[in-house]
Amino acid sequence: MFNLILAADAPAQGGYTQMDLIMGVGMIALFGAIMYFMIYLPQKKRDKKLKEQMDKLCIGDKVVTIGGLVGIVANIGEEEVTIYTSAANTPVSYTKGAIQTVIPRNSESDSDKKGKDKK
């Protein structure tokens, strides 16, 4: 009797049923949607935020490069930014694409004021 139940569930020719194909396509679509919402959208938001920061970049802002170098912006060109990197004010030029984070001058003074208020 158990063999008859298993035989009834199996496809007639040994191939896939229409329901199997729908489930397969549905799983692929589900994984595609998950990848879109978990990988593509957050990256797009980060890129948009960095582009806005680069548009607002001005001399005196603190920047961090993709290599981890921290410096103060000294000169801004079309595709190149020159920063001072140390106490010796060593100038180094980078392309704008090499800048990972921009910390505006105003945010440093705001955080200093908040720190003084708490003390």
C-alpha positions, 0 to 999 in steps of 0.5 A: 500500500505504501508503494502505491502512495509513492507511485501516485506522487511520482510523475508519469514519465519520470520528468518534472511536473509543472509544479516543480518548474514553478517552484524552481523559478520561484526559488530563483526569483526569491534568491534574486530579490534577497540579493537585491535587497541585501547587497545592491540597495545598501551599496547604492545608498553608500555610493549616493552618500559618498557622492554627496560628500564629494560634492560638498568637499571643501578645503579644510575638511578631514578625509580618509582614503581607501588606503587608510591615510587621514589628512586635511584637504589642501587643494581640490581639482577636477579629478584630484585632491591634495591633502596634508597628511601629518604634522609635517604637512606633507602634501599628497595628491589622490584621485577623488575616487580614492577618498572613502570618508569625508569629515566636514570641519563643522562636525569636529567643532560640534562634537568638541562642544558636545564633549565639553558640555558633558564634562 
